Structure formats: structure tokens, C-alpha cells
Amino acid sequence: MDVLFDILGSANFWAAAIRIATPLIFGVLGALICERAGVLNLGIEGIFVAGAMAGWLAVYLGAGLWGGVLIAALAGALFGLLHAFLTVILGLSQHVSGIGITLLATSVSYFTYRTALPDVSSPPRIAAFQPVSIPGLSDLPFFGPALFQQTPLTFLALVFVLLVALVLYRTPLGLAIRAVGDNPASVEAQGLSVVGLRVGAVVAGSALMALGGAFLTMSAFDAFFFGMVNGRGWICIALVVFASWQPGKALLGALLFGAFDAFQIRLQAQIGQVVPGQVFLMMPYLLSIVALIVVARRADYPRALLQPWTKGQRH
Amino acid sequence: MTIRLEPREDAGLGLKIGVSIAAGLVALLLVAIPVLFAGGSPLTAYGLMIQGAFGSMFAFSETLNRATPLILTGLACAVAFRAKLWNIGAEGQLYIGALAAVCVGSGLLQLPPALMIPTVMIAGFLAGGLMMVIPTVIKQRFGADEVVITLLLNFVVILLIQMLVEGPLKDPLSMGWPQSVSLIAEAKLPKLLPRLRMHWGLIVGLVAALVLWLMVRKTVLGFEIRAVGENKAAARFAGIPVDATMLKVALISGGLAGLAGVGEVAGVKGYLSSDLSPGFGYSGIVVAMLAGLSPIGTVIAALFVAAVFVGADSMSRATGISSYIADLVVALSLLCVLVGSFFLRFRVKWERQSVVA
């Protein structure tokens, strides 16, 4: 019990939880936008890799950090556009296209990295984002170091939660996006383009996913490693169900997940001699599976998810 | 001129084969771009790849060796996808099959090869099958999507394997390398030819393809699988036990992936380690799709994918172009065959706009 309170009482733990949650926030928001528009994007895992590699490489080759972020988002958008072309315009299987995008984005990234840096043995580093202080807030006792000493990308992720929530629930565009994933016929009846809305949502969502990857190489670490995404994309696909496709709950889910992960890392330091490390490393995946099982029965899937649309289609 | 799309009733076999071949060729053509980007000559690279995959008896045997697990994971995906059961977990099932082979075949049982090899195979099949039955039961009981669960389980399984080969299964003679104890000689699959790595797992894969082909066409289960895959509600209405059929498919699918793991442990490596498979499970998805989910086609598609990997390795050694070029071909093949499926569903017609008088 003492161990538990020691961990939960340290500002360091909460800071780590938010840090671990950041890529997931980007990823879940991205997946949420795609799925709200009716398109499952299993390309997420590969788009994470592409964002991580493209952002890092851009900075390594001389771009500024924010330039790298932009490049990462563009890389994500590009793969999103391909996924949208295959699934929305041609109406092909979203499962197969998503897996294909993941394989393609991953291999393009690995190939580009190997080709750009053929002879490196240890991954080269960049000067990554550093934590910024928010005047007043960051100096608060406990809450300052726990909540307000993060890198700019973390704050950006939180801004995006607000932004996505505002757009989805407070604008005509958001209404159209939600409708296109629930009842595309109603959108078309209003004279809006189902295809246009879906393509836009998938492209924007994929750009957000890529930012999750960029956070890994440009903020959490300062280098690109093979296999560094390690299933984070798939975890986001599970979390979006857990979050009932709502931005606020997505943030909550990602934070819970980050807290759990930060907790197990600290627990491992305490009792790591008794239990093999892999047991702790399995936790995030098992937790995602459990989360999925718990909510599955009452999950309120967007009704037109996975269903292609042809212009002028009638039921 | 306008383009008109006419839905097709059913695409002919010739067209299906044509689409798959075209997909592979287009994927190969497209990687000319990254080859140029890496400063190589595409023609030289293709030449070296073909030579590396088929240029000698040794090269061809390596291609067949590489195709062996791909046939089995390809079949695993093909049979599941046919029933619209999205098994993306062949990678994990392969490792669990390999794990079962090591558990049974490293000295626990002492039997002559004629009994030992089938025992090891059945253990691997059942273990891999169970690994797919679990997510299928979860899907049926709780409604949780099997795609994400099988994907996530792949990561869990790899960690489990790492834990075991560093712990209870660790070979004390491995000089600190994280690898399991070796299989006893009686449990190992014999080589097909002396001095080459090809082993009897290839025959197992070919027989499995044949059995599956017969099963899909000639048996009640095959009929049920096709019916469930085409329309679950209609199948249920027609009195087909949908849930039971899905569980059988899951067992067969996971089991085939498990057999792939048995083959790698008992036919190639002799021991289990966490780098046993360079993504055979994921490539199996591509193999199955390239094959149009046909068991016989799976064998040919597996040969193609294996040749790409073996050829690219050899090309990479000669030119310094990264061997990730193979992964690019495989990923592009999947997307190309997906685009090709569009032409299987629709007939594209170019029409001169007629002026209505």
C-alpha cells in the first residue's frame, strides 16, 4: 500500500502519465475523426511510423522542429488520402486497405530511413522539443511539475481535444461529419458531398495520427528506432471504442492509459526482481483488450462505419 | 467519352488470376521508384532479384524454404477471411504453435520420429488454433471486434515468448543468448534434400492446401464456411450453425498458423527465439489476398512473396539497396490486388456520348 501512495503522490508520476498519454491522444482523436465519418482507418499503426520517421528526418536534415511537425502531418495526410481514395472513392474493403496502408507506410519509412542513413550503427539524435514553462502555473507546488511542465506537443494535443470537440459538436461541419458516419443519405439529401466529407475527415484524421508518431521521435525521444511505435496505433483503435467516439472521453481514456502505464513502470522498479519485466510490458495490450471487451456490448458504433457510399444510392 | 461502371455477376477464374498477376507485376514496377531514389538501376535490381530467388538450386531451395511458412500463414488467413473472420493474428498463432512444439518436443516425450513428429504437429496445431478460438469466443460472447484483439495479442505473444526463452525455457548452453532448449532429434522435421535447408514442412503446407481446397469445395463444412462468409444472416436463417462454424474456422485458421511455427522450429531453427518469424503472419495476409483466398492460389502467391524476400536479400547484398524493398513490394501487392478487386466487381465501359435526337 505504501508503494501505491508513494507512486501516486509524486508529481513525477503524473507528468509521466501525461507524457505517455500524448501520442495516444493524437492517435485516438485521429481515429475518432475517421470513424465518426464512417471510415475505419487501420492504417494508423503505419501512419504513426511515417509521422515519427518523416518528422524526425526533416529535423535531422535541417528543418526546424515545427517544420518537422508539419512534414509529419503532411506524410500522414498523404497516406490518409490514399486510404480515402481506396475506401471512399472506390468503396473497397476498409480492413484490407488499412492493413495495406500500415504495411506500406511502415516499409516506406524503414526504407527511407535506411536509404538516407545507410551506415549508422547507433541512431543519430536531434535536438528535440524541451518542456516549456507556463508562467504562474508551472511554479505551483506539486501541480506545477505534475501538470504544467510538458513539451509543446503535449499542449498541442490538449488544444486539439478542445478543437475537435468544438468542431464536431458546435459547427455545421461537425454536424455533417457526424451525419456522414451515421446516415450518409441524409447528408446527400442536404446537397452536401458524402465523398468530400469522408475524404476530408480521413485526411485530417490521418494527419493527427502522424503527429502522435512525431511526438515519439521529436519529444519523447530524440531519435528514430525500428519498431518504436510498437502497437500504439492498435491501442488507439481500441481506445476509440472505449471512448464511445467522443473527444472528451478519448482524452480521459488516453490519460487513464498513460497513468496505468506510468504506474506499471514505477511498480516494476519496486518489484521487478520478483516478476519478469515482460509481464509489465504486456499490460498495455492486455488492458486494451479488456477495455474493448468491457465496452463492446454497449458500444454505439457510428451506424455507417465500414459501409461504402455511392452517389445517389438509395436504401 | 464517359466511363460507365456495370456491376458484374461473377468474375471468371481467368480474370481473377489475371488481376492477381497484374497486381504483383504493378507492385514490382512501382518499386522502380524507390530503387531509383536509392541510386540504383531498376533493371539491374530486378535481374539480381530474379537471380537471387531462382538463379541456382540453392537459391530456389531458399525460396521454397521461405515459402513454407508463408503457405501455411496464407492458408490460415484465406480460410478465415472466406468466412469473414478477420484473423490478423497469424503472427502470434505462429509463435504459440512453435512454443507448443518446443514444450512437447524438447525431451518431455521420448517417442520414435514416426510418432514424435505428428505429436509435435498436433500440439502446434491445437495451440495455434486455441489462440484464434479465444478471440472468436470473445467476439461471440461480448461482441468485441476480432481485428483489434488479434492484432494486440500478437504483441502479448511476442512478450510471452521473450519471457519464456529468457526464463523457464532458456537453454543453459546458449551462452546467454535468449533462446529455448533445442528439440530432440526425433522431433525434428527431416530435410527434403541433403545440404539444403528445405524440410518436410513444405510437404505439410502443400498437403494442407490440397486438403483445404477439397474441404471448401466438397464438404459440408466447406459449404457452411462459404455460406457464413457470404451472408451471415441468411446462413443462420437457412439453419447453418453460424457460431459453431466460426469456431471451427478459427481452430483451422489458427492451427495452420501454428503449424507454420512448428515448421520453423522443427524444420529450420531447432529452437525457439523471439526472432523466429520476420513477419510471416502479416505477410500471410498479403499471400491470402493475392491468392484471391483460393487454397491452390495461396501456394503460388506464397512462392511469389518468398521469391521477393529471398531475391531482395540477395540484391541488397550485391547493391547496398536496403532489403526493405521486399516489404515495399509486398505492401504494394496488397494494395494493388485490392484495387484489382474493384475490376472484379465492376465492368468498366468507355462510351462515346450519344446525342439523343
Interface residues (C-beta under 8 A of the other chain):
Chain A: L42 L82 L86 L90 G91 L92 S93 H95 V96 S97 I99 G100 I101 L103 L104 T106 S107 V108 Y110 F111 R114 T115 P118 N230 G231 W234 I235 I237 A238 V241 P276 Q278 V279 L281 M282 Y285 L286 S288 I289 L292 I293 A296 R297 A299
Chain B: P34 F37 A38 W86 I88 I138 F142 G143 A144 D145 V147 V148 I149 L151 L152 L153 N154 F155 V156 L159 L160 Q162 M163 E166 G167 Y282 I285 V286 M289 G320 I321 S322 Y324 I325 D327 L328 V330 A331 L332 L334 L335 L338 V339 S341 F342
